[in-house]
Amino acid sequence: MLDYAGLSALAAVVRQGSFERAAAAVGVTPSAVSQRVRALEERMGTVLVIRGQPCQATTAGARLCAHVERVTLLEGELVSDLPELGHLGPGAPATPTIRVAVNSDSLGSWFMPAAAAFADSSGALLDIVLDDEEHTADRLRSGEVLAAITTHGDPVQGCRTICLGGLVYVATASPAFICRWFADGVTPETLARAPHLRFDRRDELQVRWARDAFAVALEGPVHWVPATQGFVDGTLAGLGWAMNPVLLAQKHLEAGRLIEFVPGARLEVTLYWQCARLGGRLLDGLTRAVTDVARLQLRGQFSTTVTTRKI
């Protein structure tokens, strides 16, 4: 049998980032948390958490954390079915929390209404991990999260996949920026001179758009702006041109504060919802909330077909 006191301590350390904060969350001393994690590591015969600022799970530790998260969800459902279990004392399950990986543009444009609807209907909590949509599946694969919004349609082992639709991006700039940098039109030459915005070193949207629209490798000056709203604000302020989600840019386009400087040359990124198959009713409820909002907000064919890969 697994040591669930040790597993809970391990999950708290990884979730909170330190033994001290984990102790406060679990309700014991930091020394007790350390002893439980050390005893679990000795029993498993491997290091489960890398001590640091913050503490991080090893590969084995992440798998165990994913297991305890799923057990917590299932126990929470059991308590809701059998309320008398709620009087078992400090060992009884706390309010269930689902950890989910979401990309910044989804979080900033359409995901939060789904999160709010789920929390309101279930009473559960969400622990949202922010990452690029190309890499959120890695979080799911490692066991760090139970669900993720990703661009990968092939299901992660043990997960089900639902196509949510396309998040559409538009190349935008302020009128003043266009007058300054594109007075002679948008060409490979003017694109090479005009500053553009990028989210981080993994953000290739602007590069992909320039390749698709003009068959050029984008090498213009870059402003690094690691925030979705900062992208919109930076574009409005004339800091540079950028690919912004239509969901966020539309009102500014209609008001003339932003201009789509190559009309019709848009970029669509297909998003998928991947979640653990063994998640119980709460994870099913989150899936319904996400797909309901995606059906209304994201463009493209919405698929209700669920694809799974067995363990």
N, C-alpha and C positions, 0 to 999 in steps of 0.2 A: 504494500500500500504506500502511496505517496504521502509525504509529510505536508499536510495542507497549511499548517501554521507556518512552516518554512516557505512554502510556495507563496502564501499571502505576503509574507515579509519581503520576499524577493520581488514580487510584482510591485509592491509599494515603493521599494527602493528605485526600481527602474522608472516607475511612473513619476515619482516625486523628484528624482535626480540626486538624492542624498539620503544617508542613513538617518540624519536628524529629522528631516521633513517626513520621511517614511514613518519614523517612530511616532510623530505627532498624529499622522493619519491613522495608524494602526491602534494607537492608544497604549503603547508600551514605551520602555526606555530605549534610547539608541543602542545601548549595550545589548539589550534583549534582541533587537532586530539583527544586530551583527552576529550574535550567537546563533540565531535561527538560520540565517543565510549560510554561515560557515558550516553548521551541522548538515544542511542540505547539500552543500558542495562536497563535503566529505562522503556523504552517503552516495551521491551521484558519481563521485570520482573525477570531477572536472570543475573548473572555474565557471561560475554562472554569471558573475557581474564584474565588470572592470571598474575598480574604484577610481574615481576622478571627479572632476567638476564639469559636467554632471556625471554621475555614475551611469554606465551603459551596460546593457545585457550582452553577453556573448551569444553565439549562435544557439547553443544549447539553452542558455538562459531565456532567450527570446521565445523558443518553442515552449518552455515551461510556463512563461508568462501568458502566452496565448491560451494554453490549456486552462490556467486558473481563471482567466477572463471568461472563458466559455462556461466553466463550472459556476462562476458567480452569476452569470446570466440565467442559467438553468435553475440555480437555487432561488434566485429572485422570483422566477415564475412559480416555483413550488410554494414559496411563501404566500404569493398572491392567491394560489389555489387552496392553500391550507393555512389560514391566518393564524391558527394557534401556534405555528412554528415561529411566529414573530416574537414569542415570549421566551425564547430559548436563551436569552441573555446576550452577553457581548460576542458570543461566537456566531450569532445569527447573521445572515447576509445583510450587508448594507444596501443602500439604494444602488441598483445596478448601473454601471457605466459602460458604454460602448465606445471603443477607441476606433476612429475612422480616419483614413488619410484622404485629404482633399487638396486639389490644386488651388492656387491663389485666385485665379480668374473665376472658377466656379464658386468659391467661397464669397467672392466679392460681387457676384452678379445674380446667382439664382439659388444657391444651396441653402442659405440661411432660412428662407421660408419653410423648406422641407424639414430642417432641423427643429424649428420652432413647433411645427405641426406635430412632429413625432414626440417631442418632449411634453407637449400639452396633453396629448392623448395617452401617453404611456407612464409619465412620471419619472422616466429614466433620465440619465444624464449622458452627455456626449463629451468625449475627450478628442478634440479635432487636432490631427497632426497635419501640418502644412508641408507640402512637397510638390515638385514639378509633376505634371500629369504623366510624363514619360517614366517616372521613377516610383510613383505611388504603389505600383504592383509589387515592387521589391519589398516594400514595408509589409504588404500582405503575405508575400512569400516567406519572409523571415519570421512571421508570427507576431510582429510588433502591433499590428492592427487586425481587426476582425472584418473590416470592409474598406473599400477604396474606390475612388473615382479615378479611372485610368484611361489611357488611350489603347490599351492592349485588349484585344478581343478574345485571345486564347485564354481559357480559364486557368488560373493558378490551381495547382493540385489541391483538391478538397474544397474548391470554391465553385460557386455558380456565377454566371455572367449574364448581364442584361444590357443590351444596347440602349443608351439613353437618348441618342440623337447627336446633332452637330452643334458645337459652339462656334458661331460665325464671327470672324474678325475682319475689321475694315482698316485700311491704311488711312490715317487721319493726321491732320496738322491744323494749326490755327491759321486764319486768313493772313495775319501779319507774317507768320513764318513762311507761308507759300509765296508771298510777295517778295520776301528777302531771298529765299533759296531756290524757288522754282519759277521765277519770273519768266524764264525762257522755256518753261515746260518741264515735265518730269521725264528725264532721260537718264541713261546710265551715267552720264557725266555729272549731272546735277545730284543724283543719288550718291555718288562717290564723295561729294563735297558736303552735303547737308548732314547735320548731326541727327542721329536717331536714338531712341531709347531701347534699352534691353533690361530685362528683369534680373538676370544673373548670367553666369557663364554658360549655363545650359539652355538658355532661351534662344531658340532658332527661328522663331516665327517671322521676324523681320527678314532674316536671311532667306527663308523659304519663299516668302512673298516676292522678294526682289528676283529670286531665281525663276519663279513661275511667271511673273509679270513681264520681266525684261531679260531673262536668260543671262543674268549677271551675278557674280559673286559679290555680295554686299561688303564693302570695306570702308564705309564712311565713318566719321567720328562717332563715338558712342558715349552716351550718358547712362550710367548704371542706376536704375531706379527699382529697388526690390519691393514694390508694393503695387497692387492692382489700382487702387485709387490714386496713388502717386503717379502712375502712368497717365491716367486721365488728366489729373491736375497739371502734370508736366507738359502734356500736349496742349492743353488750354493756355498755359502760360507762355507757350512758344519756345520751350526748352529744346524740343526736337520733334520729329515725326515718329509715329508709333503705330503698331497694330493693337487696336483696342477692341474688346468685345462689342458687337453691335448692341447688346443688351444695355451696356453702359454708355455707349457713344451716341445712341440714336437721338436722345433729346437735345444733345449739343449740336448734332448735325442738322436737326430740324430748325434750331434757333440760329444757325449760322455761326455758332461759336467755334465749331470744327468743320472742316471740309474734307470730304473723301476725294483725295487729289488724283486718284485713278478710278473713276466710277466703274463699278461692276467687277473690279479685280479684287475679289474677296477671298478669304481663306477660311475653310471650314475644318474644324478638328472634331472628329467623332469621339465621343466619350462613352465609356462603359462603366457599369456598376458591378463590382465584384465583391462577393461577401462569402464568409464561411458557410458551408452547408449545414453544419451542426451548431446553429445559433439560437434556435428556439423561437418563440413568438415575438420577442422583442426585436430581434434582428429582422424577422419578417415584416414587422411593423415599420421599421426604419426603411426597409426596401420599398414598401408601398408608398411611404411619404416622399422618398426621393424620386421614384418613377412617376408619381402623380405630378409633381412640380416640373420634372423634366419634360413630361408630355406637353405641358403648356408653354414652357420657356425655350426649349431647344428646337432648332430647325431640323428637318429631315425625317426620314421614316423612323417611327418609334416601334421598336420590336418588343413584343411581350414574350417572345420565345426565349426560354431559359436554357442555356447550354451548361453542362456540368462535366467535370472530369473526375472520375472516381479515384479514391486513394488506392 
